[in-house]
């Protein structure tokens, strides 16, 4: 068991394990139809010294996993140092990439690997190169993705395809997952379409304005594919069933979200939010303590990352999920 796994287990047993998404910039090369962050002005890049202090603080709060995101986190000139600091604290970490061509420039992939990055997660919208390019407004993005994946593989990095369910792929998920494997992705994460009330992290758009019935069909497909075992999907069946219950009737969701408690979002102003969905900050990360991170359980949305992680923190009810995750996706942490 390596140091990062031990850190997660230690914090879990102590009862203070947390996961965080830390958005280090609102600048982005991609201009995705379902995200408005790239439109924001002015462009903000977190101060290096303060960001390193923020990571130190998050480690003290029991953070065992951190996703560095944006905007496009690879645009931040100090992204490698942020990964290095997280690794120094034995925080399992991933970098969420919207513009994969950046992985193959300036030895970025190799430097991330040297700093201890555990995963590179690449947004992947369609198996069709033209649709993919149109969605991100990046010409030849599929070819650029192949170059970025090749650079990451040569550096020894593991790769995850981050797939948002939207109108362009909800009926073609198996084909899309097959393409992800053919490109060289090691894992697949499925994100559920949602709209955000946050002025900081705006999500929405016509592309994800899908009836619940269609989203449910898509999730049933993902569950079937996961059970078939050919596609390395990290979402647990229990978590996806929980979202299906939420879409039917929110109060019936067995596992409410623990955003603001066990799962956090930190933006480029160092403000802490329960998630990307809710508009009100809990305060600055530097001022956080256990009392500040005690949001009540929530059923207001189906924000994937936050809901999927929350299912592991509901006492004995979570035991079957923990066993499922260890059996199907445990190698993500090894």
C-alpha positions in Angstrom: 0.0 0.0 0.0 1.6 3.3 -1.1 1.6 6.5 0.9 -1.4 8.1 -0.9 -3.6 5.0 -0.3 -2.5 4.9 3.4 -3.4 8.6 3.7 -6.9 8.0 2.3 -7.4 5.0 4.6 -6.0 6.9 7.6 -8.3 9.9 7.1 -11.3 7.7 6.4 -10.8 5.8 9.7 -10.3 9.1 11.5 -13.6 10.3 10.0 -12.3 13.4 8.4 -11.6 12.2 4.8 -12.5 14.8 2.2 -12.2 15.2 -1.6 -11.9 18.6 -3.3 -11.9 20.1 -6.7 -9.6 23.1 -6.9 -10.1 25.4 -9.9 -6.8 27.2 -10.4 -7.9 29.5 -13.3 -10.9 30.5 -15.3 -8.8 30.8 -18.5 -9.5 28.1 -21.1 -8.7 27.3 -24.7 -11.8 25.3 -25.3 -15.1 27.1 -25.8 -17.5 24.3 -24.7 -21.2 24.8 -25.4 -22.3 23.5 -22.0 -19.8 25.7 -20.0 -19.6 29.5 -19.7 -16.3 29.8 -17.8 -14.3 30.6 -20.9 -16.4 33.7 -21.4 -15.5 35.2 -18.0 -13.5 38.4 -17.8 -11.0 39.2 -16.4 -8.9 36.0 -16.6 -7.7 34.9 -13.2 -4.8 32.7 -12.3 -4.4 31.7 -8.6 -1.3 33.2 -6.9 1.3 30.5 -6.6 2.2 31.1 -3.0 -1.4 31.3 -1.8 -2.3 28.2 -3.8 0.4 26.2 -2.2 -0.8 27.4 1.2 -4.3 26.4 0.2 -3.2 22.9 -0.6 -1.4 22.7 2.8 -4.6 23.8 4.5 -6.7 21.3 2.5 -4.3 18.5 3.6 -4.8 19.6 7.2 -8.6 19.3 6.7 -8.2 15.6 5.7 -8.3 15.9 1.9 -7.2 12.6 0.4 -8.1 13.3 -3.2 -7.8 16.5 -5.2 -8.8 17.3 -8.8 -7.1 20.3 -10.2 -9.4 21.9 -12.7 -10.3 25.2 -14.3 -11.0 26.6 -16.9 -8.0 24.8 -18.3 -5.5 24.0 -15.4 -2.7 23.3 -17.8 -2.7 27.0 -18.7 -1.5 27.9 -15.2 2.3 28.2 -15.3 2.6 26.6 -11.8 0.3 23.6 -12.3 3.3 21.2 -11.9 4.1 22.7 -8.6 0.5 22.4 -7.4 0.7 18.7 -8.3 4.0 18.3 -6.5 2.7 20.0 -3.3 -0.4 17.7 -3.3 1.8 14.7 -3.8 4.1 15.8 -1.0 1.1 15.6 1.3 0.2 12.2 -0.1 -2.9 13.6 -1.6 -4.1 11.4 -4.6 -4.5 13.9 -7.4 -5.8 14.3 -10.9 -5.7 17.1 -13.5 -8.8 17.7 -15.6 -7.9 18.7 -19.1 -10.1 20.3 -21.7 -7.4 21.1 -24.3 -5.4 17.8 -24.6 -2.8 19.4 -27.0 -1.2 21.0 -23.9 -0.1 17.6 -22.7 2.3 17.2 -25.5 3.9 20.7 -25.3 6.9 21.7 -23.2 7.3 18.2 -21.7 4.2 18.9 -19.7 3.2 15.3 -19.4 6.6 14.2 -18.2 6.8 17.0 -15.7 3.4 16.2 -14.3 4.4 12.5 -13.9 7.7 13.6 -12.2 5.6 15.7 -9.8 3.4 12.8 -8.8 0.3 13.2 -10.8 -1.9 10.1 -10.4 -4.4 10.7 -13.3 -5.0 12.9 -16.2 -8.7 13.3 -16.9 -9.5 14.4 -20.5 -13.0 15.7 -21.4 -14.3 13.5 -24.2 -17.6 14.3 -25.8 -18.0 12.2 -29.0 -16.3 9.5 -31.0 -17.0 11.7 -34.1 -14.0 14.0 -34.6 -16.1 16.7 -36.2 -18.6 16.8 -33.4 -15.8 16.7 -30.8 -14.1 19.7 -32.5 -17.4 21.6 -32.8 -18.3 21.0 -29.1 -14.9 22.3 -27.9 -14.3 24.7 -30.8 -10.8 23.3 -31.2 -9.8 22.3 -34.7 -8.6 18.7 -35.1 -9.1 18.1 -31.4 -9.2 14.3 -31.9 -5.7 14.3 -33.5 -4.5 16.6 -30.7 -6.0 14.2 -28.2 -4.1 11.3 -29.7 -0.9 13.3 -29.4 -1.6 14.2 -25.8 -2.5 10.7 -24.9 0.7 9.4 -26.5 2.8 12.0 -24.5 1.0 11.0 -21.3 1.5 7.2 -22.0 5.2 7.7 -22.6 5.4 9.6 -19.3 3.7 6.7 -17.5 0.6 8.6 -16.6 -2.8 7.0 -16.4 -5.7 8.5 -18.4 -9.4 8.9 -17.8 -12.0 9.9 -20.4 -14.4 12.3 -18.7 -17.7 11.8 -20.5 -20.6 14.2 -20.0 -23.9 12.8 -21.1 -25.4 15.3 -23.6 -27.6 15.3 -26.7 -24.7 14.4 -29.0 -23.8 11.1 -27.2 -26.7 10.0 -25.0 -27.7 7.4 -27.6 -24.2 6.4 -28.5 -22.4 5.7 -25.2 -21.2 2.2 -26.0 -19.6 3.4 -29.3 -18.1 6.4 -27.4 -16.7 4.1 -24.7 -15.2 1.8 -27.4 -13.5 4.8 -29.0 -12.1 5.8 -25.6 -10.5 2.4 -25.2 -9.1 2.5 -28.7 -7.5 5.9 -28.0 -5.7 4.5 -25.0 -7.8 5.7 -22.0 -7.4 3.6 -18.9 -10.7 4.6 -17.3 -14.0 6.2 -18.1 -15.9 8.6 -15.8 -19.5 9.5 -16.6 -20.8 12.9 -15.7 -24.5 13.6 -15.4 -25.9 16.7 -17.2 -26.8 19.5 -14.8 -27.3 23.3 -14.7 -25.4 25.5 -12.2 -26.8 28.4 -10.2 -23.2 29.7 -9.5 -22.0 32.9 -11.1 -18.4 31.6 -10.6 -18.9 28.2 -12.2 -21.6 28.4 -14.8 -22.8 25.2 -16.4 -25.7 24.6 -18.7 -26.6 25.2 -22.3 -28.9 23.7 -24.9 -26.8 20.6 -25.4 -27.5 19.2 -21.9 -31.2 20.3 -21.8 -32.2 16.6 -21.9 -35.4 15.1 -20.5 -35.0 13.1 -17.3 -36.3 10.0 -19.2 -33.4 10.3 -21.7 -30.8 10.7 -19.0 -32.2 7.7 -17.2 -32.0 5.6 -20.4 -28.4 6.7 -20.7 -27.6 5.7 -17.1 -29.2 2.3 -17.6 -26.9 1.8 -20.6 -23.8 2.8 -18.5 -24.9 0.4 -15.7 -25.3 -2.4 -18.3 -21.9 -1.7 -19.8 -20.2 -1.6 -16.4 -21.7 -4.9 -15.4 -20.6 -6.4 -18.7 -17.0 -5.6 -17.5 -15.5 -4.6 -20.9 -15.4 -0.9 -20.2 -13.5 0.4 -17.1 -16.2 2.7 -15.8 -15.3 4.2 -12.4 -18.9 5.2 -11.4 -20.3 2.7 -9.1 -23.6 1.0 -9.9 -25.0 2.0 -6.5 -24.2 5.7 -7.2 -25.8 5.6 -10.6 -28.9 3.9 -9.1 -29.0 6.7 -6.6 -29.1 9.3 -9.4 -31.8 7.3 -11.1 -33.8 7.5 -7.8 -33.1 11.3 -7.6 -34.3 11.8 -11.2 -37.5 9.9 -10.4 -38.2 11.7 -7.1 -35.4 13.6 -5.3 -36.5 12.7 -1.7 -36.2 9.0 -2.6 -32.5 9.2 -3.3 -30.9 6.9 -0.7 -27.6 8.8 -0.5 -28.0 12.6 -0.3 -25.0 14.7 -1.3 -22.4 15.7 1.3 -21.1 18.7 -0.6 -19.8 21.2 2.0 -18.9 18.4 4.3 -17.0 15.5 2.7 -16.8 17.0 -0.8 -15.7 20.6 -1.6 -15.1 23.0 -4.4 -12.4 25.8 -4.2 -12.4 28.4 -6.9 -9.7 30.7 -8.3 -10.5 33.3 -5.6 -9.9 30.7 -2.9 -13.5 30.7 -1.9 -14.9 27.3 -0.7 -18.3 26.1 -2.0 -20.2 22.9 -1.2 -20.1 22.2 -4.9 -20.1 24.0 -8.3 -23.9 24.2 -8.3 -24.7 26.3 -5.2 -24.1 30.0 -5.3 -23.1 30.8 -1.7 -19.5 30.5 -0.5 -18.6 29.0 2.9 -15.7 31.4 3.2 -12.0 31.4 2.3 -10.1 28.1 2.3 -7.6 29.6 4.7 -10.3 30.1 7.3 -12.0 26.7 7.1 -12.3 24.3 10.0 -14.5 21.4 10.9 -17.3 23.6 12.1 -17.4 25.5 8.8 -17.5 22.2 6.8 -20.7 20.9 8.3 -23.3 21.6 5.6 -26.5 19.5 5.9 -27.1 16.8 3.4 -28.5 18.1 0.1 -30.7 16.7 -2.7 -30.9 19.8 -4.9 -29.1 18.5 -8.0 -27.4 15.5 -9.6 -23.9 16.9 -9.8 -21.9 13.8 -10.7 -18.5 14.0 -8.9 -20.1 15.3 -5.7 -22.9 12.8 -5.6 -20.7 9.9 -6.6 -18.2 10.5 -3.9 -20.8 11.3 -1.2 -22.2 7.8 -1.4 -19.1 6.5 0.4 -19.8 8.5 3.6 -23.2 7.2 4.8 -22.0 4.7 7.5 -22.9 1.1 7.2 -25.2 1.8 4.2 -22.1 2.6 2.2 -20.3 -0.7 2.9 -21.5 -2.4 -0.3 -20.4 0.6 -2.3 -17.0 0.6 -0.8 -16.6 -3.1 -1.6 -17.8 -2.5 -5.2 -15.4 0.4 -5.7 -12.4 -1.7 -4.4 -13.4 -4.6 -6.6 -13.9 -2.6 -9.8 -11.8 0.5 -9.5 -9.4 0.0 -6.7 -6.4 0.1 -9.0 -7.1 3.8 -9.5 -5.4 4.3 -6.1 -2.5 1.9 -6.5 
